[in-house]
């Protein structure tokens, strides 16, 4: 089984997400986000 994740460290990077994420990926590994707004961006991406 191959489950891939994109690492997001420090902040949500929209450009990296749209460049790298694929439909068969498992999700995002979010670490050490500095601002609550980065968490909200991540939630909006997954709910759309």
Rosetta silent file (secondary structure, phi, psi, omega in degrees, C-alpha in Angstrom):
SEQUENCE: XXXXXXXXXXXXXXXXXXXXXXXXXXXXXXXXXXXXXXXXXXXXXXXX
SCORE:     score description
SCORE:     0.000 S_00000001
   1 L     0.000  134.665 -179.168    0.000    0.000    0.000 S_00000001
   2 L  -118.701  108.830  176.318    1.347    3.428   -0.954 S_00000001
   3 L  -116.551  113.482 -178.658    0.038    6.405    1.001 S_00000001
   4 L  -103.630  147.307  176.919    1.833    9.651    0.251 S_00000001
   5 E  -131.042  152.595  174.284    1.616   12.890    2.195 S_00000001
   6 E   -99.325  128.594  177.582    2.850   16.406    1.514 S_00000001
   7 E   -82.907  127.598  175.680    4.866   17.949    4.338 S_00000001
   8 E  -121.486  112.829 -176.124    3.863   21.478    5.312 S_00000001
   9 E  -117.768  124.380  175.925    6.192   22.998    7.883 S_00000001
  10 L    88.483  -35.054  179.881    5.700   26.389    9.487 S_00000001
  11 L  -164.457  163.986  174.812    2.875   27.538    7.219 S_00000001
  12 L   -82.974  126.355 -179.193    0.424   26.386    4.568 S_00000001
  13 L  -109.225   98.945 -176.724    1.998   26.760    1.120 S_00000001
  14 H   -60.305  -41.623 -179.299   -0.795   26.975   -1.453 S_00000001
  15 H   -62.300  -44.894  178.294    1.600   26.878   -4.413 S_00000001
  16 H   -63.762  -41.844 -179.816    3.300   23.720   -3.114 S_00000001
  17 H   -59.767  -51.863 -176.875   -0.069   22.091   -2.395 S_00000001
  18 H   -69.241  -27.521  177.875   -1.476   22.709   -5.875 S_00000001
  19 H   -75.557  -39.934 -168.657    1.804   21.735   -7.536 S_00000001
  20 H  -103.085  -27.907 -172.028    2.381   18.472   -5.621 S_00000001
  21 L   -71.609  137.928  178.128   -0.936   17.081   -4.382 S_00000001
  22 L  -124.766  157.842 -177.575   -2.502   14.205   -6.328 S_00000001
  23 L   -58.019  -32.701 -177.326   -5.904   12.516   -5.972 S_00000001
  24 L   -88.374    5.566  178.215   -4.390    9.301   -4.623 S_00000001
  25 L   -75.099  152.971 -178.351   -2.404   11.076   -1.880 S_00000001
  26 L   -78.578  -36.982 -179.409   -3.351   10.449    1.730 S_00000001
  27 E   160.798 -153.021 -177.825   -3.157   14.066    2.893 S_00000001
  28 E  -117.194  137.369  170.184   -0.945   16.744    4.407 S_00000001
  29 E   -96.755  106.232 -175.651    1.529   16.416    7.251 S_00000001
  30 E  -100.893  121.979 -178.192    1.141   19.769    9.003 S_00000001
  31 E  -132.029  132.772  170.475    3.847   20.709   11.498 S_00000001
  32 L    56.393   41.648  175.002    4.474   23.817   13.555 S_00000001
  33 L   -62.713  131.648 -176.447    2.048   26.166   11.842 S_00000001
  34 L   -81.204  -29.618 -173.126    2.730   29.627   13.258 S_00000001
  35 L  -125.102  144.411  177.005   -0.691   31.152   12.584 S_00000001
  36 H   -59.340  -31.151 -179.046   -4.256   29.983   13.062 S_00000001
  37 H   -62.413  -30.489  177.321   -5.012   31.237    9.536 S_00000001
  38 H   -67.576  -35.402  176.767   -2.785   28.487    8.082 S_00000001
  39 H   -67.231  -41.982  178.872   -4.923   25.872    9.821 S_00000001
  40 H   -62.971  -39.844  177.002   -8.063   27.508    8.426 S_00000001
  41 H   -60.493  -42.993 -179.886   -6.591   27.449    4.881 S_00000001
  42 H   -63.429  -42.739  179.356   -5.906   23.739    5.249 S_00000001
  43 H   -64.337  -38.953  179.624   -9.455   23.067    6.443 S_00000001
  44 H   -65.039  -39.776  179.133  -10.920   25.026    3.499 S_00000001
  45 H   -59.963  -45.130 -175.662   -8.888   23.009    0.975 S_00000001
  46 H   -76.850  -23.427 -179.014  -10.147   19.703    2.379 S_00000001
  47 H   -88.432   -8.782  179.886  -13.780   20.755    2.697 S_00000001
  48 L   -92.437    0.000    0.000  -14.068   21.909   -0.936 S_00000001
